[in-house]
Structure formats: structure tokens, C-alpha cells
Amino acid sequence: MTSAVVKRLQAVGLTEWEARAYLALLDEAPSSGYAVAKRSGVPTSKIYQVLDSLVGKGAVHVTRGGTTLYRALEPQELVERMRGQAADRIDAAESALTDYTRRGADGSAAIWDLQGETEILERARRLIRSAGRRIMMEVWQADAALLHADVENAAARGVEVIVVAYGDPGYPFAQVYPHPSTDEVTAGLGGRWLVVSADSSEVVAGIVSTGAESRAAWTSHPALVVPVTELIAHDIYKLEMLAARGPELEADFGPGLIRLRERFAHSAQRRPDDEAPPAPAAAERS
């Protein structure tokens, strides 16, 4: 049994001798270094070096007086200390790696191809978790629930969350702009799209409604981050204008500006000699 516990402790950062000395102190403490060496099997010539290392790691307390005595930290306290230290190391590594990958010889970044709904949503979650100032999103109701917890947590830590929503996302903690004619937009785009911009410095954008065939791009390259973020902003401008001047605009361009979408839809096929759609007649605007 002792051997199995020693191996477990080695797996979380103690050496074999440190693990044996710690277990010996759990069996009997306080103890002198000599007594720990006898119970643990650690050579007497090495025991004080081992115990000093355990003290440095916070696994053992020491009292110095006439006789130096050692006492093991309680197991639960040791585990919590190790867990906290591991989390700190992981956070530091994550920060260092993020800084490293965002650097480039020319200041630019790669554009990564994400494949499959699961990978796209996971990358979107990571962007949302990393945001420090503002998140701008375009999301369909069916996908909003999958990001709900991360978006809510971002809002709770003070991040501004602005959402163009196709359907009700259920985000009371965000500034939500409902987009009209969701079904028509979905049909025109060929499915549900997800766009997330974090701090105007990193984006994920693509289609998420085709399962394993879903595709998206992820990048911090400013040549894409800026226009993608601006596209979200321009949708918001349009929705603000609709809210303020809806009847007048819809008289000219149809419900939810559908005639504009039909005219400029990415799937529209027009020959060079096609006539442009006529401008709305004055009678139509009256």
C-alpha cells in the first residue's frame, strides 16, 4: 500500500524520498530527522536535504529549538495546496503561450480552419472566456444556449456583451438586438452562422448548423478581425435605425428590409445584362 501511495505522490511532484519522508511523518509526528530516516528508509546522510525540500514545498512544518522537529501538513491541506499551485502554474503557462502565439515577426497571425460544430463552439467558448472588455456576437437561438454559461460568466466579470440575435437567446445579462426575419436570413445563408469577436482582437466566424461538416475561421489577424467586428456593428446600426424609423424604411425596402437582402444576397445569381431592381415608386413610399 505504501508503495502505491508513494507513486501517487511522485505523480504530483514529490520525489520518492520526499514521499516516503512525508508518509513517515504522517505516521508519527513531531519527529526528528533521524527518526524520519529510520521509518522512511531514506538514507540518514540525505534526510535533512529531503526534509528541507519538503519544508520549501510547504508539505512539512519545522520547529527549531534544542532539537529540530518536523511535522507533516495534513493530507487535505497538502492536496489543496498542490491543487492551487498546479492551477497557478497552468494559468501562467496559458498566459505565456497566449502571448507567444499572438506574436509574429510581422505582427500578424495565422487564420485557422475549424471543422465540426464541436470544435467551433469550443473555440468560441475560449474567446468568450478570454474577453476582458467587450464581446460582440451574432448567434441563433438554437446555439445561444450552448454558450449561455460562458457568456453569463463574462457579463458577471464586467465584460460588455452585445448580441445580434436570431430568435431569443435568453441572455438577460446582455444588450440584445433581435434580428427580424430569422427564417429568411437562415435560408439565405444556407444555415445558422456564429460570429464572436472578443475585445476586437480575435474572432471566430462560420456556419455551425451542419454538424461535422460545419466550418469556421478563427484568427487574431487584424485584416479579418476588424472587418468581421465591423460587420456586427453595422448590423447593429441597421437594427437601431429599424427601431427608430421602422415603418418608413420597411415601406421602401420591405419587412425587415427583405428587398435589400434579396438584392445583395451572397447566393443571388445575376447576369451582367440583368436589370437592377427598380427604385421604389413615390406612391409606394407614401
C-alpha positions as a Markdown table, in Angstrom:
| # | Residue | x | y | z |
|---|---|---|---|---|
| 1 | Met | 0.0 | 0.0 | 0.0 |
| 2 | Thr | 2.8 | 2.4 | 0.9 |
| 3 | Ser | 4.4 | 1.8 | -2.5 |
| 4 | Ala | 1.2 | 2.7 | -4.3 |
| 5 | Val | 0.8 | 5.9 | -2.3 |
| 6 | Val | 4.4 | 6.9 | -2.9 |
| 7 | Lys | 3.8 | 6.5 | -6.7 |
| 8 | Arg | 0.7 | 8.7 | -6.4 |
| 9 | Leu | 2.7 | 11.4 | -4.6 |
| 10 | Gln | 5.5 | 11.2 | -7.2 |
| 11 | Ala | 2.9 | 11.8 | -9.9 |
| 12 | Val | 2.0 | 15.1 | -8.3 |
| 13 | Gly | 5.6 | 16.4 | -7.9 |
| 14 | Leu | 7.3 | 14.8 | -4.9 |
| 15 | Thr | 10.4 | 12.7 | -5.3 |
| 16 | Glu | 10.3 | 9.1 | -4.0 |
| 17 | Trp | 12.4 | 10.1 | -0.9 |
| 18 | Glu | 10.2 | 13.1 | -0.2 |
| 19 | Ala | 7.0 | 10.9 | -0.4 |
| 20 | Arg | 8.5 | 8.4 | 2.0 |
| 21 | Ala | 9.6 | 11.0 | 4.4 |
| 22 | Tyr | 6.1 | 12.7 | 4.3 |
| 23 | Leu | 4.3 | 9.4 | 4.9 |
| 24 | Ala | 6.7 | 8.7 | 7.8 |
| 25 | Leu | 5.8 | 12.0 | 9.4 |
| 26 | Leu | 2.1 | 11.2 | 9.0 |
| 27 | Asp | 2.7 | 8.0 | 10.9 |
| 28 | Glu | 4.4 | 9.8 | 13.8 |
| 29 | Ala | 4.9 | 13.4 | 14.4 |
| 30 | Pro | 6.6 | 15.5 | 15.5 |
| 31 | Ser | 9.8 | 13.6 | 14.8 |
| 32 | Ser | 13.5 | 14.3 | 14.4 |
| 33 | Gly | 15.2 | 14.0 | 11.2 |
| 34 | Tyr | 17.0 | 10.8 | 12.4 |
| 35 | Ala | 13.6 | 9.2 | 13.4 |
| 36 | Val | 12.1 | 10.1 | 10.0 |
| 37 | Ala | 15.1 | 8.5 | 8.2 |
| 38 | Lys | 14.7 | 5.3 | 10.2 |
| 39 | Arg | 11.0 | 5.0 | 9.5 |
| 40 | Ser | 11.1 | 6.0 | 5.8 |
| 41 | Gly | 14.2 | 4.2 | 4.6 |
| 42 | Val | 15.7 | 7.5 | 3.3 |
| 43 | Pro | 19.5 | 7.5 | 4.0 |
| 44 | Thr | 20.5 | 9.4 | 7.1 |
| 45 | Ser | 23.0 | 11.4 | 5.0 |
| 46 | Lys | 20.2 | 12.7 | 2.8 |
| 47 | Ile | 17.3 | 13.0 | 5.2 |
| 48 | Tyr | 17.8 | 16.7 | 6.1 |
| 49 | Gln | 18.1 | 17.7 | 2.5 |
| 50 | Val | 14.9 | 15.9 | 1.8 |
| 51 | Leu | 13.1 | 17.4 | 4.7 |
| 52 | Asp | 14.3 | 20.9 | 3.8 |
| 53 | Ser | 12.9 | 20.4 | 0.3 |
| 54 | Leu | 9.5 | 19.3 | 1.9 |
| 55 | Val | 9.6 | 22.4 | 4.0 |
| 56 | Gly | 10.2 | 24.5 | 1.0 |
| 57 | Lys | 7.2 | 22.9 | -0.8 |
| 58 | Gly | 5.0 | 23.6 | 2.2 |
| 59 | Ala | 4.4 | 19.9 | 2.8 |
| 60 | Val | 6.2 | 19.9 | 6.2 |
| 61 | His | 6.5 | 22.2 | 9.1 |
| 62 | Val | 9.6 | 22.5 | 11.2 |
| 63 | Thr | 10.3 | 23.7 | 14.7 |
| 64 | Arg | 13.8 | 24.7 | 15.7 |
| 65 | Gly | 14.8 | 24.7 | 19.3 |
| 66 | Gly | 17.0 | 22.4 | 21.3 |
| 67 | Thr | 16.0 | 19.6 | 18.9 |
| 68 | Thr | 14.8 | 20.3 | 15.4 |
| 69 | Leu | 11.4 | 18.6 | 14.9 |
| 70 | Tyr | 9.2 | 18.1 | 11.8 |
| 71 | Arg | 5.5 | 17.7 | 11.4 |
| 72 | Ala | 3.6 | 16.8 | 8.1 |
| 73 | Leu | 0.9 | 19.1 | 6.8 |
| 74 | Glu | -2.5 | 17.4 | 7.0 |
| 75 | Pro | -3.2 | 15.5 | 3.8 |
| 76 | Gln | -6.3 | 17.6 | 2.8 |
| 77 | Glu | -4.3 | 20.8 | 3.3 |
| 78 | Leu | -1.4 | 19.4 | 1.2 |
| 79 | Val | -3.8 | 18.3 | -1.6 |
| 80 | Glu | -5.4 | 21.8 | -1.6 |
| 81 | Arg | -2.0 | 23.5 | -1.7 |
| 82 | Met | -0.9 | 21.3 | -4.6 |
| 83 | Arg | -4.1 | 21.9 | -6.5 |
| 84 | Gly | -3.7 | 25.7 | -6.1 |
| 85 | Gln | -0.1 | 25.6 | -7.1 |
| 86 | Ala | -0.9 | 23.4 | -10.2 |
| 87 | Ala | -3.7 | 25.9 | -11.2 |
| 88 | Asp | -1.3 | 28.8 | -10.8 |
| 89 | Arg | 1.3 | 27.1 | -13.0 |
| 90 | Ile | -1.3 | 26.2 | -15.6 |
| 91 | Asp | -2.6 | 29.8 | -15.7 |
| 92 | Ala | 1.0 | 31.1 | -16.0 |
| 93 | Ala | 1.7 | 28.7 | -18.8 |
| 94 | Glu | -1.5 | 29.6 | -20.6 |
| 95 | Ser | -0.7 | 33.3 | -20.4 |
| 96 | Ala | 2.8 | 32.8 | -21.7 |
| 97 | Leu | 1.6 | 30.6 | -24.5 |
| 98 | Thr | -1.1 | 33.1 | -25.5 |
| 99 | Asp | 1.4 | 35.9 | -25.6 |
| 100 | Tyr | 3.8 | 33.8 | -27.6 |
| 101 | Thr | 1.3 | 32.6 | -30.2 |
| 102 | Arg | 0.0 | 36.2 | -30.7 |
| 103 | Arg | 3.4 | 37.4 | -31.5 |
| 104 | Gly | 4.7 | 37.2 | -35.1 |
| 105 | Ala | 7.7 | 38.5 | -36.9 |
| 106 | Asp | 5.4 | 40.9 | -38.8 |
| 107 | Gly | 2.8 | 41.4 | -36.1 |
| 108 | Ser | 0.3 | 39.3 | -37.9 |
| 109 | Ala | -1.4 | 36.0 | -37.0 |
| 110 | Ala | -2.5 | 32.9 | -38.8 |
| 111 | Ile | -6.0 | 32.2 | -40.0 |
| 112 | Trp | -7.1 | 28.8 | -38.7 |
| 113 | Asp | -9.7 | 26.5 | -40.2 |
| 114 | Leu | -12.1 | 25.0 | -37.7 |
| 115 | Gln | -14.0 | 21.9 | -38.7 |
| 116 | Gly | -17.1 | 20.5 | -37.0 |
| 117 | Glu | -19.7 | 22.1 | -34.7 |
| 118 | Thr | -18.0 | 20.8 | -31.5 |
| 119 | Glu | -14.6 | 22.4 | -32.4 |
| 120 | Ile | -16.2 | 25.7 | -33.5 |
| 121 | Leu | -18.3 | 26.0 | -30.3 |
| 122 | Glu | -15.3 | 25.1 | -28.1 |
| 123 | Arg | -13.1 | 27.8 | -29.7 |
| 124 | Ala | -16.0 | 30.3 | -29.4 |
| 125 | Arg | -16.2 | 29.5 | -25.6 |
| 126 | Arg | -12.5 | 30.1 | -25.3 |
| 127 | Leu | -12.8 | 33.5 | -26.9 |
| 128 | Ile | -15.7 | 34.4 | -24.6 |
| 129 | Arg | -13.7 | 33.3 | -21.5 |
| 130 | Ser | -10.7 | 35.3 | -22.6 |
| 131 | Ala | -12.5 | 38.6 | -23.3 |
| 132 | Gly | -11.7 | 41.4 | -20.9 |
| 133 | Arg | -13.7 | 44.3 | -22.2 |
| 134 | Arg | -16.3 | 43.6 | -24.9 |
| 135 | Ile | -17.9 | 40.6 | -26.6 |
| 136 | Met | -19.8 | 41.2 | -29.8 |
| 137 | Met | -21.8 | 38.2 | -31.2 |
| 138 | Glu | -24.2 | 37.1 | -33.9 |
| 139 | Val | -25.9 | 33.9 | -32.7 |
| 140 | Trp | -29.0 | 31.9 | -33.5 |
| 141 | Gln | -31.4 | 30.8 | -30.7 |
| 142 | Ala | -30.5 | 27.1 | -31.2 |
| 143 | Asp | -26.8 | 27.8 | -30.5 |
| 144 | Ala | -27.2 | 30.5 | -27.8 |
| 145 | Ala | -28.0 | 28.0 | -25.1 |
| 146 | Leu | -24.7 | 26.2 | -25.7 |
| 147 | Leu | -22.7 | 29.3 | -25.0 |
| 148 | His | -25.0 | 30.6 | -22.2 |
| 149 | Ala | -22.9 | 29.8 | -19.2 |
| 150 | Asp | -19.7 | 31.3 | -20.6 |
| 151 | Val | -21.4 | 34.5 | -21.9 |
| 152 | Glu | -23.2 | 34.9 | -18.5 |
| 153 | Asn | -19.9 | 34.5 | -16.7 |
| 154 | Ala | -18.2 | 37.1 | -18.9 |
| 155 | Ala | -21.0 | 39.6 | -18.2 |
| 156 | Ala | -20.7 | 38.8 | -14.4 |
| 157 | Arg | -17.0 | 39.8 | -14.5 |
| 158 | Gly | -17.8 | 43.1 | -16.1 |
| 159 | Val | -17.4 | 42.4 | -19.8 |
| 160 | Glu | -19.8 | 44.3 | -22.1 |
| 161 | Val | -21.8 | 41.8 | -24.1 |
| 162 | Ile | -23.6 | 42.9 | -27.3 |
| 163 | Val | -25.6 | 40.3 | -29.2 |
| 164 | Val | -27.3 | 40.4 | -32.6 |
| 165 | Ala | -29.8 | 37.6 | -32.0 |
| 166 | Tyr | -31.7 | 35.4 | -34.5 |
| 167 | Gly | -34.5 | 34.3 | -32.2 |
| 168 | Asp | -34.5 | 34.7 | -28.4 |
| 169 | Pro | -31.0 | 33.8 | -27.0 |
| 170 | Gly | -32.2 | 34.0 | -23.4 |
| 171 | Tyr | -29.4 | 36.5 | -22.4 |
| 172 | Pro | -30.9 | 38.9 | -19.9 |
| 173 | Phe | -27.4 | 40.0 | -18.9 |
| 174 | Ala | -26.5 | 41.2 | -22.5 |
| 175 | Gln | -27.5 | 44.0 | -24.7 |
| 176 | Val | -29.6 | 42.1 | -27.3 |
| 177 | Tyr | -30.6 | 43.3 | -30.8 |
| 178 | Pro | -33.3 | 40.9 | -32.2 |
| 179 | His | -32.8 | 40.4 | -35.9 |
| 180 | Pro | -36.1 | 40.3 | -37.9 |
| 181 | Ser | -37.0 | 37.6 | -40.5 |
| 182 | Thr | -34.8 | 34.9 | -38.9 |
| 183 | Asp | -36.1 | 32.1 | -41.1 |
| 184 | Glu | -35.4 | 34.1 | -44.3 |
| 185 | Val | -31.9 | 35.0 | -43.2 |
| 186 | Thr | -31.2 | 31.4 | -42.3 |
| 187 | Ala | -32.4 | 30.2 | -45.7 |
| 188 | Gly | -30.4 | 32.9 | -47.5 |
| 189 | Leu | -27.2 | 32.0 | -45.6 |
| 190 | Gly | -27.7 | 28.2 | -46.0 |
| 191 | Gly | -27.8 | 27.6 | -42.3 |
| 192 | Arg | -27.1 | 29.0 | -38.9 |
| 193 | Trp | -23.9 | 31.1 | -38.5 |
| 194 | Leu | -22.0 | 32.1 | -35.4 |
| 195 | Val | -19.8 | 35.1 | -35.1 |
| 196 | Val | -17.9 | 36.0 | -32.0 |
| 197 | Ser | -15.5 | 38.9 | -31.6 |
| 198 | Ala | -13.5 | 39.2 | -28.3 |
| 199 | Asp | -12.1 | 42.7 | -27.5 |
| 200 | Ser | -12.0 | 43.5 | -31.2 |
| 201 | Ser | -8.8 | 41.4 | -31.3 |
| 202 | Glu | -9.8 | 37.8 | -32.0 |
| 203 | Val | -12.8 | 36.4 | -33.9 |
| 204 | Val | -14.5 | 33.1 | -34.7 |
| 205 | Ala | -16.9 | 33.2 | -37.7 |
| 206 | Gly | -18.6 | 30.4 | -39.6 |
| 207 | Ile | -21.5 | 28.1 | -40.0 |
| 208 | Val | -22.4 | 25.7 | -37.1 |
| 209 | Ser | -25.6 | 24.0 | -38.3 |
| 210 | Thr | -24.2 | 21.2 | -40.4 |
| 211 | Gly | -22.7 | 19.0 | -37.7 |
| 212 | Ala | -19.4 | 17.5 | -38.6 |
| 213 | Glu | -19.5 | 19.4 | -41.9 |
| 214 | Ser | -19.6 | 22.8 | -40.1 |
| 215 | Arg | -16.7 | 25.1 | -41.0 |
| 216 | Ala | -15.4 | 28.3 | -39.4 |
| 217 | Ala | -12.4 | 30.5 | -39.3 |
| 218 | Trp | -10.5 | 31.6 | -36.2 |
| 219 | Thr | -7.9 | 34.4 | -36.2 |
| 220 | Ser | -6.4 | 37.4 | -34.5 |
| 221 | His | -5.2 | 38.7 | -37.9 |
| 222 | Pro | -6.4 | 42.4 | -37.9 |
| 223 | Ala | -7.1 | 42.2 | -41.7 |
| 224 | Leu | -10.1 | 39.9 | -40.7 |
| 225 | Val | -10.8 | 40.9 | -37.1 |
| 226 | Val | -11.5 | 44.5 | -38.0 |
| 227 | Pro | -14.0 | 43.9 | -40.9 |
| 228 | Val | -15.8 | 41.0 | -39.1 |
| 229 | Thr | -16.2 | 43.1 | -36.0 |
| 230 | Glu | -17.4 | 46.0 | -38.1 |
| 231 | Leu | -20.0 | 43.8 | -39.8 |
| 232 | Ile | -21.5 | 43.0 | -36.4 |
| 233 | Ala | -21.5 | 46.7 | -35.7 |
| 234 | His | -23.2 | 47.6 | -39.0 |
| 235 | Asp | -25.9 | 45.1 | -38.3 |
| 236 | Ile | -26.5 | 46.9 | -35.0 |
| 237 | Tyr | -26.6 | 50.2 | -36.8 |
| 238 | Lys | -29.3 | 48.8 | -39.1 |
| 239 | Leu | -31.3 | 47.4 | -36.2 |
| 240 | Glu | -31.1 | 50.7 | -34.4 |
| 241 | Met | -32.4 | 52.5 | -37.5 |
| 242 | Leu | -35.2 | 50.0 | -37.9 |
| 243 | Ala | -36.2 | 50.5 | -34.2 |
| 244 | Ala | -36.3 | 54.3 | -34.7 |
| 245 | Arg | -37.7 | 54.5 | -38.3 |
| 246 | Gly | -39.1 | 51.1 | -39.0 |
| 247 | Pro | -42.3 | 51.9 | -40.9 |
| 248 | Glu | -40.6 | 54.4 | -43.2 |
| 249 | Leu | -37.7 | 52.0 | -44.0 |
| 250 | Glu | -39.9 | 49.0 | -44.4 |
| 251 | Ala | -42.1 | 51.0 | -46.8 |
| 252 | Asp | -39.1 | 51.4 | -49.0 |
| 253 | Phe | -37.4 | 48.1 | -48.6 |
| 254 | Gly | -40.0 | 45.6 | -47.3 |
| 255 | Pro | -40.5 | 43.9 | -43.9 |
| 256 | Gly | -37.1 | 43.6 | -42.2 |
| 257 | Leu | -35.5 | 45.2 | -45.3 |
| 258 | Ile | -36.1 | 41.9 | -47.1 |
| 259 | Arg | -35.8 | 43.6 | -50.6 |
| 260 | Leu | -32.3 | 44.7 | -49.7 |
| 261 | Arg | -31.3 | 41.2 | -48.5 |
| 262 | Glu | -32.7 | 39.7 | -51.7 |
| 263 | Arg | -30.9 | 42.2 | -53.9 |
| 264 | Phe | -27.5 | 41.7 | -52.2 |
| 265 | Ala | -27.7 | 38.1 | -51.0 |
| 266 | His | -24.5 | 36.2 | -51.4 |
| 267 | Ser | -26.3 | 33.4 | -53.3 |
| 268 | Ala | -28.0 | 35.7 | -55.8 |
| 269 | Gln | -27.1 | 34.8 | -59.4 |
| 270 | Arg | -27.2 | 37.8 | -61.7 |
| 271 | Arg | -26.0 | 38.1 | -65.3 |
| 272 | Pro | -24.2 | 41.3 | -66.3 |
| 273 | Asp | -27.1 | 42.3 | -68.5 |
| 274 | Asp | -29.7 | 41.8 | -65.7 |
| 275 | Glu | -31.5 | 45.0 | -64.9 |
| 276 | Ala | -31.1 | 46.4 | -61.5 |
| 277 | Pro | -34.3 | 46.2 | -59.4 |
| 278 | Pro | -36.4 | 49.4 | -59.8 |
| 279 | Ala | -36.3 | 52.0 | -57.1 |
| 280 | Pro | -39.4 | 52.2 | -55.0 |
| 281 | Ala | -42.0 | 54.4 | -56.6 |
| 282 | Ala | -43.1 | 57.6 | -54.8 |
| 283 | Ala | -46.6 | 56.1 | -54.3 |
| 284 | Glu | -45.1 | 53.1 | -52.6 |
| 285 | Arg | -43.4 | 55.3 | -50.0 |
| 286 | Ser | -46.4 | 57.4 | -49.3 |
